[in-house]
């Protein structure tokens, strides 16, 4: 009974995962994950599942009931949804399914064909893992290997002629005792630091900010699956910038003018104080509607070229379409660095449906 239940549970999970994969683009683009995030699990609304099965009883024609045609259903039952009078039966329901974030990241990678990231810099040795892979003649009794011990004793008794097959008593002596032994294997953990920069000025509407938060969530999910140690920092800015916590980043509603250089200065300070570039894989994701104070662009280009871009595995700029933003900042970046820069990745995000392709643009190089 236990094996059958395990098999049914596994089958159910596979059906659920298949349904999630089929609708992954919808989940990504409509932000249904935001607000459902737990420590390691995300609760996903999945339409009620109909697992195929045979229906017993009197069937109304079809295969198995006289002559039928190809495609006729097996055991056709009563009509389902449609017109008619109100009934007393329950309708279809939405099922909440908990899915590990790591599994969602794997689905995201498969669907977007994202390559595995190749870390740069030094890997930090965080711990050693003991692997029991050999046998030795000394050790603690807690690691005594009984089978090896009795095999050694049997061989000794056979070789000495004292073993009696009719009375197979094996008595190990001290020299026969064998113990499990281990090898300590270093486990390197490549560390990543992610800095998210979001424009919260007056020209960024709530819809644009929601696009940014949704895309940041999925980028974060993927990068956390690629690194053992991930540190995240959040910077918001209008005419001035400040570092905030994750909750503030995902919920703030501010307004004002725009000076992107103020955010770059905060990002530089974070890197200098906390994340040496020789030891960390650094990612920076900036989102804005491209409406920057004109005189500020020159300072931004200078900071990008001298400090931020050389320090990052990837510096990604996503420009969200806004009815109020000018969009000029993207043009400045293209004029300064070109469209095919190795480290600077540019993405134009027209609406929520463009989130899917934007993530692939940012992470598709596997850096």
Secondary structure in CASP SS format (residue, H / E / C, confidence):
PFRMAT SS
TARGET T0000
AUTHOR 0000-0000-0000
METHOD secondary structure of the structure
MODEL  1
X C 1.00
X H 1.00
X H 1.00
X H 1.00
X H 1.00
X H 1.00
X H 1.00
X H 1.00
X H 1.00
X H 1.00
X H 1.00
X H 1.00
X H 1.00
X H 1.00
X H 1.00
X H 1.00
X H 1.00
X H 1.00
X H 1.00
X H 1.00
X H 1.00
X H 1.00
X C 1.00
X H 1.00
X H 1.00
X H 1.00
X H 1.00
X H 1.00
X H 1.00
X C 1.00
X C 1.00
X C 1.00
X C 1.00
X C 1.00
X C 1.00
X C 1.00
X E 1.00
X C 1.00
X C 1.00
X C 1.00
X E 1.00
X E 1.00
X E 1.00
X E 1.00
X E 1.00
X E 1.00
X E 1.00
X C 1.00
X C 1.00
X C 1.00
X C 1.00
X C 1.00
X C 1.00
X C 1.00
X C 1.00
X C 1.00
X C 1.00
X C 1.00
X C 1.00
X C 1.00
X C 1.00
X C 1.00
X C 1.00
X C 1.00
X C 1.00
X C 1.00
X C 1.00
X C 1.00
X C 1.00
X C 1.00
X C 1.00
X C 1.00
X C 1.00
X C 1.00
X C 1.00
X C 1.00
X C 1.00
X C 1.00
X C 1.00
X C 1.00
X C 1.00
X C 1.00
X C 1.00
X C 1.00
X C 1.00
X C 1.00
X C 1.00
X C 1.00
X C 1.00
X C 1.00
X C 1.00
X C 1.00
X C 1.00
X E 1.00
X E 1.00
X E 1.00
X E 1.00
X E 1.00
X E 1.00
X E 1.00
X H 1.00
X H 1.00
X H 1.00
X H 1.00
X H 1.00
X H 1.00
X H 1.00
X H 1.00
X H 1.00
X H 1.00
X H 1.00
X H 1.00
X C 1.00
X C 1.00
X C 1.00
X C 1.00
X C 1.00
X C 1.00
X C 1.00
X C 1.00
X C 1.00
X C 1.00
X C 1.00
X E 1.00
X E 1.00
X E 1.00
X E 1.00
X E 1.00
X E 1.00
X E 1.00
X E 1.00
X E 1.00
X E 1.00
X E 1.00
X E 1.00
X E 1.00
X C 1.00
X C 1.00
X C 1.00
X C 1.00
X H 1.00
X H 1.00
X H 1.00
X E 1.00
X C 1.00
X H 1.00
X H 1.00
X H 1.00
X H 1.00
X H 1.00
X H 1.00
X H 1.00
X H 1.00
X H 1.00
X H 1.00
X H 1.00
X H 1.00
X H 1.00
X H 1.00
X H 1.00
X C 1.00
X C 1.00
X C 1.00
X C 1.00
X H 1.00
X H 1.00
X H 1.00
X C 1.00
X C 1.00
X C 1.00
X C 1.00
X C 1.00
X C 1.00
X H 1.00
X H 1.00
X H 1.00
X C 1.00
X C 1.00
X E 1.00
X E 1.00
X E 1.00
X E 1.00
X E 1.00
X E 1.00
X E 1.00
X E 1.00
X E 1.00
X E 1.00
X E 1.00
X C 1.00
X E 1.00
X E 1.00
X E 1.00
X E 1.00
X E 1.00
X E 1.00
X E 1.00
X E 1.00
X E 1.00
X C 1.00
X C 1.00
X C 1.00
X C 1.00
X C 1.00
X C 1.00
X H 1.00
X H 1.00
X H 1.00
X H 1.00
X H 1.00
X H 1.00
X H 1.00
X H 1.00
X H 1.00
X H 1.00
X H 1.00
X H 1.00
X H 1.00
X H 1.00
X H 1.00
X H 1.00
X H 1.00
X H 1.00
X H 1.00
X H 1.00
X H 1.00
X C 1.00
X C 1.00
X E 1.00
X E 1.00
X E 1.00
X E 1.00
X E 1.00
X E 1.00
X E 1.00
X E 1.00
X E 1.00
X C 1.00
X C 1.00
X C 1.00
X E 1.00
X E 1.00
X E 1.00
X E 1.00
X C 1.00
X H 1.00
X H 1.00
X H 1.00
X H 1.00
X H 1.00
X H 1.00
X C 1.00
X C 1.00
X C 1.00
X C 1.00
X C 1.00
X C 1.00
X C 1.00
X C 1.00
X H 1.00
X H 1.00
X H 1.00
X H 1.00
X H 1.00
X H 1.00
X H 1.00
X H 1.00
X H 1.00
X H 1.00
X H 1.00
X H 1.00
X H 1.00
X H 1.00
X H 1.00
X C 1.00
X C 1.00
X C 1.00
X C 1.00
X C 1.00
X C 1.00
X E 1.00
X E 1.00
X E 1.00
X E 1.00
X E 1.00
X E 1.00
X E 1.00
X E 1.00
X C 1.00
X C 1.00
X C 1.00
X C 1.00
X C 1.00
X C 1.00
X C 1.00
X H 1.00
X H 1.00
X H 1.00
X H 1.00
X H 1.00
X H 1.00
X H 1.00
X H 1.00
X H 1.00
X H 1.00
X H 1.00
X H 1.00
X H 1.00
X H 1.00
X H 1.00
X H 1.00
X C 1.00
X C 1.00
X E 1.00
X E 1.00
X E 1.00
X E 1.00
X E 1.00
X E 1.00
X E 1.00
X C 1.00
X C 1.00
X C 1.00
X C 1.00
X C 1.00
X C 1.00
X C 1.00
X H 1.00
X H 1.00
X H 1.00
X H 1.00
X H 1.00
X H 1.00
X H 1.00
X H 1.00
X H 1.00
X H 1.00
X C 1.00
X C 1.00
X C 1.00
X C 1.00
X C 1.00
X C 1.00
X E 1.00
X E 1.00
X E 1.00
X E 1.00
X E 1.00
X E 1.00
X C 1.00
X C 1.00
X H 1.00
X H 1.00
X H 1.00
X H 1.00
X H 1.00
X H 1.00
X H 1.00
X H 1.00
X H 1.00
X H 1.00
X H 1.00
X H 1.00
X C 1.00
X C 1.00
X C 1.00
X C 1.00
END
